[in-house]
């Protein structure tokens, strides 16, 4: 990968962690710290050449909750391919330079509610654009969707 790419993106998505194609440590060592590593299971951060690298975890928790929330709140009649595409673009737009600097491809899981909300808004917007929404469009779509989100409190 490093022979062809300055910053190779490694997707070691097999589960569980013990079955991953390679570890984060291996990916960073083999790429001299240049890889952006994403796995299907969690890996600890890695210190390489004095720098802390944070492996990302890429799974359906990033996309599907937001797609469902967006579709449900606007009462979409179907989920179109374009809704998946806008979801992927919304997620990509949420990846910061800091994420890439620490060699991770996704926002931290601690931001998952923000990610889901942003994706839900994008999905609902696409549903309205495509004439697939049955719910009248609220003036403040983001606020409307945020109010529909489940808020766990114990």
N, C-alpha and C positions, 0 to 999 in steps of 0.2 A: 504494500500500500504506500509506503513512504517513497518508494522509487518513482511512483507516478504522481503523488500528491504531497504538497508541502504540509498540509494539515489534514491527514486522512480522518474520515469519520468512520468509527468502528461501531457497528450494531451487533453486540453479543446478546441476542434477545432470548436465548433458550432459558427455560426455568427448570428447576430451581437454580440458585446461584452455583451450586456444586456441578451443574451440567453446562454452564456457560461455555461458549466457544473459546473464550480466553478471559482472563481476569483483567481488571482495570490496571493493576500493577504491570502485567505483561504488555498490554497495549501501550502504556506510557513508556516502559523501558524500551520496547522494540522500536518505537517511533522517536526516541530521544525526547520524550515529553511533548511532542507535537500533535498527538492524536486527540481527537474529540471523541470520548468514549460514552456510549449509551448502552445500558443493559436492560434486560427484562426483569432482573432481580436487583436488589440493592447491593452495592459495593461500598466499602469505606473509602474515604478520601485517601489520596496517595501523595506523599512528599517525594518530589523528583527534582534534583538539582536545586534544592532550597526553595522550591515553589510548591504550593499546595494545589493539587489538581483534584477536582470534585467530579467523580463519575456521575453521569445522569442516569435516571431510570426512565425509560420510554415505554409506556404501556397505554392501554385504552383508558386509563383514568384521566388522561389529559384531554381527550376528545369527546368520548361518548356521553359523559354527564352533561356537558354543555349542549351537545346536539339534542339530547332528550329534553333538557330544560327549555331550550329555544322552541323546539317543535311543540311541546305541550302548552307553553304559555301563549303561543299564537294560534294554537289548535290547527296545526298544519295537517293537510289531508294526506301528505306523503313526505318522505325525506328524500330529496333529490341528490343527484351526484354533485350538483353545484353547492349544496349545503355542506357536503363533506369537504369540498375544495376550499370554500370560504373558512371552514373550521381550521383546516391545516394552515391557511394563510394567517389567520388570526393568531394561532399559536406561534407560528414563526415570527410574527411581528412582536411577540412578547419576549422573545429571546434577546437578552441584553448583551452588550459588548462585554460586560463583566462575566456573564455566563460563559461566553466563548473564551474569555481570558483564562478562566479557571477550568477550561476544557470540558464544559458540559453543554449539551445541546438543547436542554429544556429549562424552563424556569424551575425554581425549587418547588418541591411538592407542598411546601408551606404556603405557596401562593395559589394552590389548586382552586380555591373558591373564586378568586379573582379571574383565573384562567377560564373557569366554567362560565362565569358571568359574561365575560367578553365574547366567548364562543357562542353562548346562547343569544346574545344580542345580534351577532353576525348572522346566525342561522335564522332568527326571526326576521331580520331585515331581508334576507334572501327569500324567505317564504312570502313576505309581502310583495316583494319585487316580482316574484314568479306567479302571483295570484293563488298561492297555496294556503294562505292563512285564512281562517274562518273567524278569528277574534278581531274586532275592530282595532285598528292600530292606535295605541295610546300616544298621547303627546310626548311623554318621556318614556320611551321604550326601555331604556336601561333601568330606570327606577322601577317601572312596572315589573320587570323580570326579577330584579333584586328582591322585591317584596314577596315574590313567589318562592324564593329559595328557602329550603328547610334550614332552620337555625337550631342546631343541637345545643341544648343547655342542660346541665346536670346540677 
